[in-house]
């Protein structure tokens, strides 16, 4: 009898059609995202799951999935999954690393440029009909911060952080870096996190969200940043204390921010960043290009196909289960 695999969203890419021939495939057709209660119900008799980062798999959900044998997430980060609970059950968890590195680095640098040059503010100014003859141009009209020649601090020097560093070098920026592993990267001056925050005109966050990095950029560390700096986060929302960030922006300690990821997603209406003009906000689109998303889907499906065949997943975050 074929194993039952549940897929929580319609996917791009080609390999989903291959998967359909290898198992009893059940695909959530929407509308919208899969509700948590539907996920629990579907997992009651599933052997495999292909999920998104919006699907929360905590210990209680995992406990109710008695037949679950393998999980693959169409994401690099797996902080939406209780990996320890999965490992305790011997369940491998797959992810989709590598293919989104350049795409996400492009997004981070786009946010950096947009925040520095006030692109969001200027766009709203024009669309709202405020650009008129009497204010068509002035020496201080929408002046921003120079990126070329500035100092960029990169928090997290994994593949995406390194890709951002390469882009920064093209702008003639001095690049400082910090990582938990202490790795050295050519062209990047490795410093302590405290020194990085103190010296950087721009800070771009690219570390993983783990217990040690949750709210790593809290009120104290944000206050230690160079006055007038710009903060960019295209990693995970929980790394930055959003309330502290908003307060620093309101009082003018920070110049601007570009944020693609949030502690709660979708962004709730009471998030203080929503009401600030000097913040560029995007809805977690770091990897959102057609080609990259198709590649991610194919990698996620490839993990499931391997598991169905009794093989180790090509991309597994808890390989000790094997």
Secondary structure, DSSP 4 states (H G I P E B T S, - for coil): -PPEEEESS---SSHHHHHHTTSEEEE---SSSPPHHHHHHHGGG-SEEEE-TTS-B-HHHHHH-TT--EEEESSS--TTB-HHHHHHTT-EEE---STTHHHHHHHHHHHHHHHHTTHHHHHHHHHTT---GGGS--TTTT-----TT-EEEEE--SHHHHHHHHHHHHTT-EEEEE-TT----TT-EE--HHHHHHH-SEEEE-----TTTTT-B-HHHHHTSPTTEEEEE-S-GGGB-HHHHHHHHHTTSEEEEEES--SSSSPPTT-GGGG-TTEEE-SS-TT-SHHHHHHHHHHHHHHHHHHHTTPPPSSBS-GGG-
